[in-house]
Amino acid sequence: MTEAPERAVVPADDVDPFAHAVLLDPEPLHQALRAAGPVVYLSRYDVYALARYEHVHAALVDWQHFESGAGVGLADFRREEPWRPPSLLLEADPPRHDAPRRVLREILAPPALRRLRAAWSTGAEELVDQVLSNGPEFDAFTALAEAFPLRVFPDAVGLGPDGRENLLPYGNLAFNAFGPVNDLVRADAHRVAELSAWVNAQCAREALSEDGFGARIWAAADRGELTYEQAPLVVRSLLTAGVDTTVHGLAAALYGFATHPDQWRRLRERPESARVAFDEAVRWQSPVQTFFRTATTDVTIADTVIPAGTKILMFLGSANRDPARWAEPDRFDLARDPSGHVGFGMGIHQCVGQHVARLEAETLLTALARRVERIELTGTPRRHPNNTLRSWESLPVRVRPSGNGDVH
Ligand code: OVM
């Protein structure tokens, strides 16, 4: 580690947090960054990094000094043209952020999701039965973590039947776009126009069923809570942020259980812990690893002055395993209280879809726990590199079904 003389109080590092090796195995970098100091200057990108829980949390809740409107990726929207019109939620600050947020919060709040629970439980049970009927060995990533959200979420939004295979590639591309223009971004560059056109077309009122989240967003525009120009962009947020995130969050939970048989036993004994288990998986793996903010003024963090206009990279995954905040942070442990983790963010931008994600996880994990006694890896799980998501490609498992579909 070298020190840039003009930034003497800040340890500097030319490491690339978006290099494949780091994306596939980020913990060594996280540990080094947390040890280096509260603020680390990353010379390669001219940004400041926060990797300790205390400072990531503080930046997340201080939207006045750490803005999102300049983009929450590396690109500075004040100087560069964004790859798509900015999100009205993720890439906006109060007051512009507030109306879209309020509308989506209501639509995705727990009371609004109650009517989905029965259908999602049935969907989960059918999916698990179908997977198990093909034998005890399967890829838990494709067969469960990918398949289940795709089975329930697009219907809940009200998407038509065609083109749903575009959802995951679009999400992969959108989450790559928060990073630098590296090989991962270039690999999908030829699909940006096509995938964006498809997603944008699904956001139109006519493309959506009359009873889904999408239709409710348009109804909010009818009531004057949003403009008609805003409505399709809010639908776009659902399609961007709502699929890959839950897919990789579910994969994190399945990976946790496949590698921690005692925790699977605990879930089977106490199925009501499925929701906490999911939050613990989100803490432990942090499907969304990083987001940026931009300093609105010169901001001082632990005696380091970060100049106004500078991008600040927040390592959510590192904060979620900071030993100063968590006991034995590397353990996937259902007995811990994971609340306070920043895997869904914190503050005014905290994941507005988190109740949807928890309901998906709860219904899938419960259905699986009722039918499966043991789950274990049969090969090396494979990660898929993405500039933002801790994502997966394959999770080969063998299960021992519990016979009569009953826990006991
Ligand atoms: C959005 C959005 C919100 C959260 C995460 C995200 C791609 C996107 O509003 O489009 O990641």
Residues whose N, C-alpha, C, O or C-beta is under 5 A from the ligand:
A	BS01	OVM	S87 L89 L90 A174 F175 R236 S237 T240 A241
